[in-house]
Amino acid sequence: MPQVTQCTRATTFLIALIFPLTIAVAAPESESKPNVVLVLMDNFGYGEIGVYGGGVLRGAPTPNIDNIAAEGYQLTNFNVEAECTPSRSALMTGRYGIRTRQRPNGPPRGVWYGITQWEITLAEMFSEAGYATGMFGKWHLGNSDGRYPTDQGFDEWIGIPRSSDRAFWPDSNSFTPGSHPDAVFTHVMSAKRGQKPKKLDVFGRAKRATIDREITDQAIDFIKRKSKGEKPFFAYLPYTQTHEPVDPHPDFRGKTGNGSFADVLAQTDAYIGELLKTIDKLGLKDNTIFIFTSDNGREGVPRSFGFTGPWRGGMFSPYEGSLRVPFLVRWPKKIPAKKVSNEIVHLVDLFPTLAKWIGAETPKDRIIDGVDQTAFLQGDTNKSARESVIIYIGNELFGVKWRNWKLLLKEIDSDSYAIRNLAYPSVYNLLVDPKEEVPELNYLNDTWVDFPLYQVIEDHELSIESDLGAPGP
């Protein structure tokens, strides 16, 4: 009996040794938390890629981007804001752009200001959760000390601080140096966390044609480097295309025979293919969330060649061609493949959704407009966690979407951009009248929709009134 007891104690002792050892050598953090690659296009319309009715129709097949849909989830009612900076602000903070522009005292900041240092960004959330973070592309959320990407949570960044239209300036024979302190050439910039950003090449037309190639190369290098480390990674690729000027890389110029826009579309699809192939070859496919979307619809100017599919208007407008963009997400074994939904989702939802997926906390000291969409995107429910979105242009509230209904308090002239205040709001049923052509087409039969539509507006306005604002700088 004593011998049995002694053996039992020895066995227990061995088990106690073995189990802690097993825990100690558990999979590294990069295997237990998903990597995230987030691609954000610039002024890229709903109808550009194959699975949204574009691709071949636009002069360039998009098999690589289409394959994300084949292996993941496609949303046909994914909503953003009407301009670059507000959308990027919404993405980075999970808060409507108007909220990030609210001052503690005084009127809201200008629409192109960006975000203050006080805001908590996606990158800061990922960093806090133990991620390596890298950004490769256009920022457009602040270009002063303390407000660059590497001041806002990114470990490294290479790209442009502002908008691509500045690429016209160095090649313009009417540019006037010294005309204003802010009228200076944009440079490609690079930085590491804690370091002052360095100015690299001038961002002119030649650099404009090659920068998305460089962004892709830098992102691939980042993914390869971080795949060997102990941390999971967050790679953010805000591409500069298809914002004007739409200049294809020399390797793609003339490749489609269908003009520069089609060449850039083919170029973008090839770059996305390289990113996907890199992830797959490194054995990271099953543990990487890959997202492809856009900041807003096509350019608003008539000379732009972008395509919004069945929707009316372009950027700077309150219509679906401005606010509804492609959204594709792939995460094998977690997100169902070949799933398509017309449920309403907004860009602000990515913040709490990604937080849930990576086990991070969302800020509790400020209003977060985004809602957690993990159950919806994982196929646990067919219903989105939201059924309404607020519509702003600049700092002016234009209207609201609720389910398949839309109410506009103001409209905008497509030629002059003049704002028209409506004595009688326009109400559209987006299923009956997707091009928003006849406000009364279905509304007179269903005036009951006034109640839920106006309720969303009233709730939002009360929320803004109680918001303390975002302290500067």
Secondary structure, DSSP 8 states (H G I E B T S, - for coil): -HHHHHHHHHHHHHHHHHHHHHHHTS--HHHHS-EEEEEEESS--TTSSGGGT-GGGGTS--HHHHHHHHHSEEEEEEE--SSHHHHHHHHHHSS-HHHHH--SSSS---TTS---TTS--HHHHHHHTT-EEEEES---S--STT-SGGGTT-SEEEE-SS-GGGGGGGG-TT--TTS-TT----EEEEEETTS--EEEEE--HHHHHHHHHHHHHHHHHHHHHHHTSSS-EEEEEE--TTSSS----TTTTTSSSS-HHHHHHHHHHHHHHHHHHHHHHTT-GGGEEEEEEESSSS-SSTT-----TT----TTSSSHHHHEEEEEEE-TTTS-TTEEE---EEGGGHHHHHHHHHT----SSS-------HHHHTTS-SS-S--EEEEEETTEEEEEEETTEEEEEEEE-TTT--EEEEEEEEEEETTT-TT---THHHHTT-GGGHHHHHHHHHHHHHHHHH-------
